Amino acid sequence: MGIMDAIRQVLGLQAEADATRAADPDDLFGMSTAYITMGADLGYDAAGAGALCFSGVDSTDFRDAVGEVHDILERGRVETGTEATLQEDSKGYEWVVLEDEDVEDLVTSIHFAADTLIERGYGSRLLAALFAFERDAGTAGERAEGYVYWIYSFRRGAYYPFAPLDGHERDQAAEFKLQSVLDGELGLEPDKEYWYPLWPDRPGEHPWE
């Protein structure tokens, strides 16, 4: 199975067929309180970045829908300070990338982007929403410093943690700790088969870069 097939299997139609509950963009608002727990109880500070990942459609209407999302986010930048950009990664997936030190603004903007695509009839193209957190030597133990993520899978209707390390390794101890502490505050994915890693192209960068 190639990398693209694996992504389609875990974040795509098979994931949707196997899901125990339907996705709900309102689930994203759980991060509005979870980030406080991440800092106070675990020492992970919000990195001021989040993103919405989706697969594109070769149609004018879809491009118009994505443009609408970006235009409205841009118009709201004066009020919220949230920087929004559109990007495509090396695997061909598209992202709405948001930067803002205010986590609640990030959550609201990602929810808006997802909700707009759903209203325009492209909810089936949504794959994941990511919220980035920073860790230092104190939280990473002997492992390398870097980012950890909470990933919301739209096909599974649940969150899961992702703690990448150099060499395409995962800090499983950190992920299990995140699961333990945030269980009950976020709707978590119980099947670890669906904790799919969204690797960055280069160490120390985000998956969308």
Beta strands, then each sheet from edge to edge (+ up, - down):
strand 1: 45-54
strand 2: 83-88
strand 3: 94-99
strand 4: 126-135
strand 5: 146-153
strand 6: 158-162
strand 7: 164-165
strand 8: 169-170
sheet 1: 2+ 3- 1+ 4- 5+ 6-
sheet 2: 7+ 8-
end
